[in-house]
Amino acid sequence: MIPSVNKSGSRTIGLLVYLYGPGRSEEHVDPHLVASFDGMSPDPGRDPNATLKDLQQLLDQPVMALAEHARPSKHVWHTSVRAAPGDRILSDEEWADIARRIVAATGIDPGGGQPGCRWAAVRHAADHIHIVGTLVTEDGHRPDDFRSGARAHAEARLIEKELGLHQVAPGDGTAAKRPTSAERHKAERRGRALTAREELRETVRRAVAGARTDEEFFDRLTASGLVVRKRAAPSGDLLGYKVALPGDLNRDGEPVFYPGSRLAPDLSLPCIRERWSGDDQDAPAARREEAIRTGRGSPAAARRGTASALWQAVLVVPHGEDPVVAAHIAAAGEVLDALAKTSAAHTRRELRAAATAFERASRSHVRAVRGHDRALRQAARDLVQGGLALGRGEDGATTAMAIDMLFFLVTAAAHWHARKGHAQQAEAATRAAEHLRTAYRAAAAQPLGVLQQRGRRLSRPMLQRQTVLLREALPELAEQILAEPGWHALAATLADTETSGHDPAALLSDVAGRRELGSADSISDVLVWRMRRAADLPADASPLPEASTAGNRSATRRTPSRPSATGRRRSGEETSRKAL
């Protein structure tokens, strides 16, 4: 149940006309009064003899009783209280009780013999009511409505429990501002799925991902098609910015601008600049030269590098200091935005949904210390500069690899937020993880299918050998993995690992032990991507050429002089550290 408090109105009659009217899209059905300050207020919706003017004059009477110079310039208090989707339909009597509790909790009409303001609750839809009040008490004073929004939310949490309704996670004041009803109706009239505020927030977020300077950030905003206005001091120093959608005009035909801070608390210019304050500004030129020389500027290379950065971050989140963890979680949001922006069509929708959901998880009252998140921000930058990826081949397979690593990082962020009591952030991260799970299935289906076919074509002795190796390296997980459909893909990867010169048993033990596996749908899938990343194997399951010494190396490992499991594990740790 979400109360939305607004106390800046100046015309009671204007609000009543809207509440009792048909709505902007004929969405208002049977407008009528469910409760009022005295229980006897006229109801223009049900009483043919009552008018809107009658109700307005009754509500405004304490205001008009004051001398004109003493009247507040904006005296209309308004809140909507909306049930969650899926909640049962409440009766008028239940909504009336909810209205009385909300005005008491917010100080509009505290009860208990204390003077209150006049108010009325109007219902014109099944799932919500509107409460309109006037901000002068019966004895001519201002009500004690300080932090009335927070007080309304606290009372709503109690109401949800008592009525058995969906319990909304309590907020902490770090959420982005919700679109207003006017913004939602405007989007509906234009046939747009998102309001202007929401579209702008997503576009600005994607422009920030991996950016290093003001110039680069504003160039990205302009390239995305937004109308951009900068705010500068008399000295010429840039102080802020505001953006508008092209064609989104007000009544005067002017663009409807939103400052960055009104889109989200972390999208003001000072907060954006904090992101790149910890970046290594001398690194880009050297990286570009290296990328040209090594061919690492491709979408696939960017995704492989992203997977490595995410792999390291997963270890930081559960055990790092809070400011460092907060920085990693915020930077993970940038990686998600960049991945959604550059991925193929069959994964883009779910990745965008994951990025939108995770936006709420990227902020809390724990202040991020920038610089520790440098690797993740560089990964986001590389994704953007690498360009659009194909949904097949190495591009598609490395996308699956990156999403797999990102899923575990987002899940770790959800656990961290839950431990800190950040209910909304934990819920948002959990929703993002579910979108990532869906995106992963779409991205991984083809490359894992190829690997599974290769695994099934392994000779029986080779497959038996991989089975023995699995049972030696992971005795507690082996039977579960062998029963999974992805076992053959892992068997093929173990064979590739050995062909490339690694000790597969040691590497398998290492990658399984360094990160949790409990949240994975398929442990074998996770191990495939971890091993292929750590051993620097092609992600698209291209078979490796057999080395001329492969047979000798295999034979050597079958002899009695084969190193112990401990020795193999140490060797694998050294190998994986080099790969990292």
FENPEHU-V265792 format. One record per helix or strand of 3 or more residues. SS is the DSSP state (A for helix, B for strand). FROM is the first residue (numbers start at 0). LEN is the number of residues. If there is no record, write none. Layout:
SS;FROM;LEN + SS;FROM;LEN
//
This chain:
B;1;8 + A;11;9 + B;31;5 + A;51;13 + A;67;3 + B;75;7 + A;91;15 + B;116;9 + B;127;10 + A;147;16 + A;180;9 + A;195;13 + A;213;10 + B;226;6 + B;237;7 + A;259;4 + A;264;3 + A;268;9 + A;282;12 + A;298;21 + A;321;21 + A;344;17 + A;373;13 + A;392;28 + A;422;34 + A;459;14 + A;477;5 + A;486;13 + A;503;10 + A;522;12 + A;549;9 + A;564;15
//
